[in-house]
Amino acid sequence: MELNWSGWKKIPAPEVCRQIEGPTGCGVYQIKNRKTGEFILFGESKTCLKRMKSFFPKPYGTGTRNNESKREYILANWPDLEYRTLETETKEDAVKIDRYLKSLKLHKFNT
């Protein structure tokens, strides 16, 4: 499956994490540790940018996602993390890509 991802970008510092860039509509994101090369996590949303603003735990990030272990990992490792995004036409397209990424079993948090 060939996907037209954005380039890799550095995860912003916790204090400015709400300034992260990504698709405002449907899309997929992926995070990796640039130091180790390990893929960390991925996800999809019909409002991708809004979801990405919840990468960090409060008081930095937004939202009420129930994924504290992922948020704590991001907070502890953010200087070494980078992300990329993929805008999709529909939520269904984003879900298909999310399922594909999950099937690869490459990510530390493969959920």
MARRO-617460 format. One line per 5 residues: number of its first residue (from 1); their letters; for each residue x, y, z of C-alpha. Coordinates in nm, 3 decimals, always signed. Example, Ala and Ser with C-alpha at 12.3 -4.5 7.8 and 13.67 -1.06 7.14 Angstrom:
% residues 2
1> AS> +1.230:-0.450:+0.780 ~ +1.367:-0.106:+0.714
***
This chain:
% residues 111
1> MELNW> +0.000:+0.000:+0.000 ~ +0.159:+0.327:-0.111 ~ +0.068:+0.629:+0.099 ~ +0.143:+0.997:+0.043 ~ +0.265:+1.096:+0.391
6> SGWKK> +0.389:+1.439:+0.489 ~ +0.756:+1.467:+0.578 ~ +0.868:+1.386:+0.932 ~ +0.842:+1.680:+1.175 ~ +0.976:+1.720:+1.526
11> IPAPE> +0.717:+1.688:+1.802 ~ +0.679:+2.033:+1.961 ~ +0.774:+2.095:+2.324 ~ +0.497:+2.034:+2.579 ~ +0.453:+2.407:+2.641
16> VCRQI> +0.368:+2.469:+2.274 ~ +0.223:+2.128:+2.180 ~ -0.110:+2.280:+2.081 ~ +0.070:+2.442:+1.788 ~ +0.129:+2.101:+1.625
21> EGPTG> +0.050:+2.087:+1.252 ~ -0.166:+1.835:+1.071 ~ -0.483:+1.780:+0.869 ~ -0.783:+1.968:+1.008 ~ -1.018:+1.708:+0.863
26> CGVYQ> -0.988:+1.332:+0.822 ~ -0.643:+1.182:+0.847 ~ -0.386:+0.954:+1.003 ~ -0.076:+1.028:+1.211 ~ +0.229:+0.823:+1.300
31> IKNRK> +0.501:+0.888:+1.560 ~ +0.851:+0.743:+1.572 ~ +1.156:+0.779:+1.790 ~ +1.420:+0.932:+1.563 ~ +1.698:+0.825:+1.803
36> TGEFI> +1.611:+0.454:+1.799 ~ +1.411:+0.434:+1.474 ~ +1.127:+0.262:+1.662 ~ +0.771:+0.337:+1.554 ~ +0.581:+0.444:+1.866
41> LFGES> +0.215:+0.493:+1.783 ~ -0.038:+0.582:+1.516 ~ -0.399:+0.685:+1.496 ~ -0.679:+0.823:+1.285 ~ -0.957:+1.073:+1.329
46> KTCLK> -1.219:+1.267:+1.140 ~ -1.055:+1.572:+1.303 ~ -0.691:+1.464:+1.293 ~ -0.534:+1.788:+1.416 ~ -0.767:+1.806:+1.715
51> RMKSF> -0.677:+1.451:+1.814 ~ -0.306:+1.519:+1.774 ~ -0.334:+1.802:+2.028 ~ -0.403:+1.533:+2.289 ~ -0.062:+1.362:+2.254
56> FPKPY> +0.057:+1.515:+2.582 ~ -0.107:+1.473:+2.925 ~ -0.274:+1.769:+3.094 ~ -0.196:+2.049:+3.151 ~ -0.024:+2.051:+2.810
61> GTGTR> -0.248:+1.847:+2.583 ~ -0.621:+1.869:+2.525 ~ -0.898:+1.615:+2.520 ~ -1.006:+1.330:+2.743 ~ -0.852:+1.029:+2.571
66> NNESK> -0.807:+0.726:+2.796 ~ -0.445:+0.651:+2.705 ~ -0.231:+0.776:+2.990 ~ +0.061:+0.541:+2.913 ~ +0.092:+0.680:+2.560
71> REYIL> +0.072:+1.039:+2.683 ~ +0.335:+0.978:+2.953 ~ +0.566:+0.817:+2.695 ~ +0.531:+1.123:+2.468 ~ +0.600:+1.359:+2.760
76> ANWPD> +0.910:+1.165:+2.870 ~ +1.055:+1.125:+2.519 ~ +0.932:+1.424:+2.317 ~ +1.283:+1.560:+2.232 ~ +1.351:+1.240:+2.034
81> LEYRT> +1.009:+1.203:+1.871 ~ +0.888:+1.304:+1.528 ~ +0.557:+1.264:+1.353 ~ +0.407:+1.257:+1.007 ~ +0.052:+1.286:+0.884
86> LETET> -0.161:+1.173:+0.596 ~ -0.476:+1.359:+0.499 ~ -0.760:+1.139:+0.373 ~ -1.079:+1.220:+0.186 ~ -1.303:+1.028:+0.426
91> KEDAV> -1.306:+0.886:+0.777 ~ -1.344:+0.541:+0.619 ~ -1.016:+0.589:+0.429 ~ -0.843:+0.689:+0.753 ~ -0.980:+0.381:+0.930
96> KIDRY> -0.852:+0.153:+0.649 ~ -0.503:+0.300:+0.678 ~ -0.517:+0.273:+1.058 ~ -0.607:-0.096:+1.029 ~ -0.326:-0.148:+0.779
101> LKSLK> -0.072:+0.012:+1.016 ~ -0.200:-0.203:+1.302 ~ -0.163:-0.518:+1.090 ~ +0.208:-0.444:+1.043 ~ +0.268:-0.481:+1.421
106> LHKFN> +0.557:-0.233:+1.409 ~ +0.455:+0.009:+1.683 ~ +0.538:+0.016:+2.054 ~ +0.171:+0.102:+2.119 ~ +0.001:-0.106:+1.849
111> T> -0.356:-0.002:+1.930
***
